[in-house]
Amino acid sequence: MNVWYGSGQNAEFSNLAERPFTYRGRSYISVEHAYQTLKSGRFVEATYSLPWRSGSKFRGERARTDGDWNLRLMQTLIWESFSQNPAAANRLLGTHGTITHNSPSGRRDIWTTAFPVFLLLVRSGLKLSTPICLIQHLMLNAISDL
């Protein structure tokens, strides 16, 4: 199953999909909304306040990458978005097999590999009702070689 919002391929599982959730006391429209707002390592009001909706892609400040901080943030946000949206979680649980994140243009970056790993591990964690701390440990181990 390939997940790519722009081409409509399983877009409901994308980080761009509208899947409202709360993280650290603030409400976000999508994983992308939260990620772009927080990826610098601090809350950026200017990014948070942009007109976010399903499919929105705005660039926030430069990502903090030391110790894979940005990857840990993304995996946490994906987990939160599904764990706080039972209907979306059930749809993810209804999928089977491999998940990919391949751009129709063939462009590759860290998210080509990391995003599907995160979705697979979230799906497994939801299936097993596994605590977030264990999911994060599994995710970090899974991406250590990326």
C-alpha positions in Angstrom: 0.0 0.0 0.0 1.6 3.3 -1.1 0.7 6.4 0.9 0.9 9.7 -1.0 -1.5 12.5 -0.4 -1.0 14.4 -3.7 -2.0 11.5 -5.9 -4.8 10.3 -3.6 -3.0 7.0 -2.8 -4.3 6.0 0.6 -4.2 9.8 1.4 -6.1 9.2 4.7 -3.0 7.8 6.2 -0.7 10.7 5.1 0.9 13.2 7.4 -1.0 15.8 5.4 -4.5 14.2 6.1 -6.8 16.0 8.4 -6.7 14.0 11.6 -7.1 16.5 14.4 -5.3 15.8 17.7 -3.8 17.5 20.7 -0.1 17.5 21.5 1.3 19.3 24.6 -1.9 21.2 25.1 -2.3 22.5 21.6 -4.7 21.4 18.8 -3.4 20.5 15.4 -5.2 19.8 12.1 -2.7 17.2 10.9 0.6 15.6 11.7 2.2 17.9 9.1 0.7 21.0 10.9 2.3 19.8 14.2 5.6 18.7 12.7 6.2 22.0 10.8 5.2 24.0 13.9 7.5 22.1 16.2 10.4 20.7 14.1 12.8 23.4 15.0 12.7 22.2 18.6 10.4 25.0 19.8 6.8 26.1 19.2 6.6 28.5 16.3 3.4 30.6 16.5 3.8 32.0 12.9 3.7 28.4 11.5 1.0 27.2 13.8 -1.3 30.1 12.8 -1.1 29.5 9.0 -4.3 28.4 7.3 -3.8 24.7 7.8 -6.4 22.2 6.3 -6.3 18.7 4.9 -3.5 18.6 2.3 -1.7 21.8 3.5 2.0 21.8 3.2 3.8 24.9 4.6 7.4 24.9 5.6 8.3 25.8 9.1 11.7 26.7 10.5 14.8 24.5 9.9 14.4 21.1 11.6 16.4 20.2 14.6 18.2 17.0 13.6 20.6 16.2 16.5 20.0 12.8 17.9 17.3 12.2 15.2 15.2 14.7 17.1 13.0 15.5 14.1 12.4 11.8 13.4 11.4 11.1 17.0 9.0 14.1 16.8 7.4 12.8 13.6 6.9 9.3 15.0 5.4 10.7 18.2 3.0 12.9 16.2 1.9 10.0 14.0 1.2 7.9 17.1 -0.7 10.7 18.7 -2.8 11.4 15.6 -4.0 7.8 15.3 -4.3 7.1 19.0 -6.6 10.1 19.4 -8.7 9.3 16.3 -10.2 5.8 16.8 -11.9 5.7 13.4 -8.7 6.5 11.6 -6.9 4.0 13.8 -9.4 1.3 12.9 -8.9 2.1 9.2 -5.2 1.7 9.6 -5.7 -1.5 11.5 -7.8 -2.8 8.6 -4.8 -2.5 6.2 -2.3 -5.4 5.7 1.1 -5.9 4.3 3.9 -3.4 3.4 3.4 0.3 3.5 5.4 2.5 1.1 5.7 6.3 0.7 6.8 6.6 -2.9 6.4 9.9 -4.8 4.9 9.7 -8.2 8.0 11.6 -9.4 10.4 9.1 -7.9 11.9 11.7 -5.6 13.5 10.0 -2.5 14.4 11.5 0.9 14.6 10.3 4.5 10.7 10.2 4.7 10.6 7.7 1.8 11.9 5.2 4.3 11.1 6.5 7.7 7.4 7.4 7.2 6.3 3.9 6.2 8.3 2.4 9.1 6.5 4.7 11.5 3.1 3.8 10.1 3.9 0.1 10.2 5.0 0.3 13.8 2.0 2.5 14.8 -0.3 -0.1 13.2 1.5 -2.9 15.1 1.3 -0.9 18.3 -2.4 -0.2 17.9 -3.0 -3.9 17.2 -1.2 -4.9 20.3 -2.4 -2.0 22.5 1.3 -1.3 23.1 2.3 1.7 25.2 3.8 4.6 23.4 7.2 4.3 25.1 7.7 0.8 23.6 6.5 2.0 20.2 9.0 4.8 20.3 11.8 2.4 21.2 10.9 0.1 18.3 10.7 3.0 15.9 14.0 4.4 16.8 15.7 1.1 16.5 14.0 0.5 13.1 15.2 3.8 11.7 18.7 3.8 13.1 20.1 2.4 9.9 18.3 4.9 7.6 
